Amino acid sequence: MTSLSTHVLDAVAGVPAAGLALVLADSAGTAVATAATDGDGRARLAEDLPPGTYRLLFATGEWFTAAGREAFYPEVVVAFTVAPAGSGGPAHLHVPLLLSPFAYSTYRGS
C-alpha cells in the first residue's frame, strides 16, 4: 500500500498555501479522503492507497477568493496512478503544487 501527501506553495507571495481544501477521489469519482493544508502548506491524505488511478482536487478558487485575490483556475485536478506493490513504485507518493492566480505546476515529488 502507498501513502500520499502534498505541499502547496503560493509562488506569488512566496509563502505556503495554508488552509487550502483538498479532495482525493478514486477512478469512479468517489471521495477517498478530504483535508486542508496546514500552516506550512502541507497535508497527508492517505496512508494505505491500493493500486489504481486517483485524482487530487485542490480548491484553488475558494482559497484565492478567501484571500481577496482574483484567480483564473477555480480548481486544479492532478490525476496520478498508484502502482501495484512490487512493481518498483514508491511506498510514498508526494504531489507538490506550485500555485499562482493564473498558473500552476506540479510534479511527482519524493
N, C-alpha and C positions, 0 to 999 in steps of 0.2 A: 504494500500500500504506500501511497505517496502523500506527503503533506504539502500545503500550499500557503504562501504568504505573498504580500505585496508591499510596495513602498511608493508613495505618490509625492512628487515634489512639484511645487509651483515654480516654474522656470522664470517667470517674470519677476516675482517678488523675491526669489531666491530663498524660499522657506519651505518646510514641509506642508503638505496639504492636509491639515488636521481637520477631522470631523467630516470627511468625505464618505458618503454612504456607498456600500458595495453589495452586490448580489452575485453569488456563484450559482450557476444553473447547469444542469446536465444537458445531454443532447436532445432530450424531449422538452426542454424548457422549464423543467421543474426546479424550483429553488432548492439548492442543497445547503446553502449557508448564507447568512447575511452578517454584515459587520460595518463598522465605521473606522476610519483611520484614527490612530491615537495622536497625541501631541507631536510625535516625531514623524507623522505621515505613514505609519506602518500598521498593518493588520494581518492577523493569522486567520485564515478562512477554513481550513480543514486539516485534520490530522491523518485521516485514512481514506483517501480518494482511490476508488477502484479504477482500473484502466477504462479509458473512454475519452470522448470529446466533451469539453466543458466550455462555458462562456462566462467570463468575468465582466460584469457590468459596473462601470464607475459612473455615479450620478453627478457628472461634472456640471451640468446646467444648474441644478439645485445648489450646488456648492458655490459656484460663481455668483448666482443671484443672492444668496445669503450674505455674500461679501460685498454686495452692491456693485458688482462688476458685470459688464456685458461679455457674453461668450457666444461662439458660433455653434459649438457641439453640445447638444443637450445631454448626451451621454457618450461614453466611449465603451465599446464592447471589444474584448480581446478573446478570441477563440483559441483554444490550445488543446493538445492531446496528451493524456497521461498514458505512458507506455506500460505494457504488461510487465510484471516482475520478472527479472532475469533477462530482459531484452536489452539491458545496458542503459536504461533510463535512470535518471537520478531519483534518490529516495525523497528528495525535497525539491519542489519547484518554487521559484520566486519570479513574480511577474511585476517588474517595476513600471511605473508610468511617469514620464516627464511631461508636465502639463502647462499649457498657456491658454489664454482665451480663444486663440484661433489656430492652434496646432497642438499635436501631441506625438509622443514617441514611446515605444515600448520594445522590450527585448526579453529573452529568457535569461534571467539573472541566475546567481548562484547563492 
